[in-house]
Amino acid sequence: MPIDPIFWLIAAIGFLVLEGVTFSMVSIWFAAGSAAALLSCLFWPSFRVQAVVFIAVSILCLLALKPLCARLRKPP
């Protein structure tokens, strides 16, 4: 059963709105994962592949960019 690309688009927009409201730098990584899953939806109709892409990209972005964001948010 293929997942409609609208689902991933709504998820990405929802995570971006949540990030805009909270400014906690947590949900932005899930927005990036949703965008990657949206792109993978165009090539692989399997939800499992899309979910793995979502989880992998979210975790990679979190691990790669969270320390940078923490360093930039420190007061001088």
C-alpha positions in Angstrom: 0.0 0.0 0.0 1.8 3.2 -1.2 1.8 6.2 1.1 0.6 9.3 -0.6 3.3 12.0 -0.9 0.9 14.5 0.6 1.5 12.6 4.0 5.2 13.4 3.9 4.6 17.0 2.8 2.1 17.6 5.6 4.5 16.0 8.1 7.4 18.2 6.9 5.3 21.4 7.1 4.0 20.3 10.5 7.5 19.8 11.8 8.6 23.2 10.4 5.6 24.9 12.1 6.4 23.2 15.3 10.0 24.3 15.1 8.9 27.8 14.4 6.7 27.8 17.5 9.2 26.3 19.9 12.7 27.3 18.7 14.1 24.2 20.4 16.0 22.9 17.4 14.5 19.4 17.8 11.7 19.1 15.2 13.8 20.6 12.4 15.6 17.3 12.0 12.3 15.5 11.6 11.3 18.0 8.9 14.5 17.2 7.0 13.7 13.5 7.4 10.1 14.1 6.1 11.5 15.9 3.1 13.9 13.1 2.3 11.0 10.6 2.7 9.0 12.7 0.3 11.7 12.5 -2.3 12.1 8.8 -1.7 8.4 8.4 -2.2 8.9 9.4 -5.8 11.3 6.5 -6.4 10.2 3.7 -4.0 6.5 3.2 -3.3 7.3 1.0 -0.3 6.4 2.6 3.1 9.1 0.6 4.8 11.8 2.2 2.5 10.3 5.6 3.1 10.2 5.1 6.9 13.8 3.9 6.9 14.8 7.0 4.9 12.9 9.2 7.3 14.5 7.7 10.4 18.0 7.6 8.9 18.0 11.1 7.7 16.5 12.5 10.9 19.1 10.7 13.0 22.0 11.7 10.8 21.0 15.3 10.7 20.5 15.3 14.5 23.9 13.7 15.1 25.7 15.9 12.6 24.2 19.3 13.2 23.1 19.3 16.9 26.6 20.0 18.3 27.0 22.9 15.8 23.7 24.4 16.8 24.6 24.1 20.5 27.9 25.8 19.9 26.2 28.6 17.9 23.5 29.2 20.5 26.0 29.8 23.3 26.3 33.4 24.4 29.6 35.1 23.5 
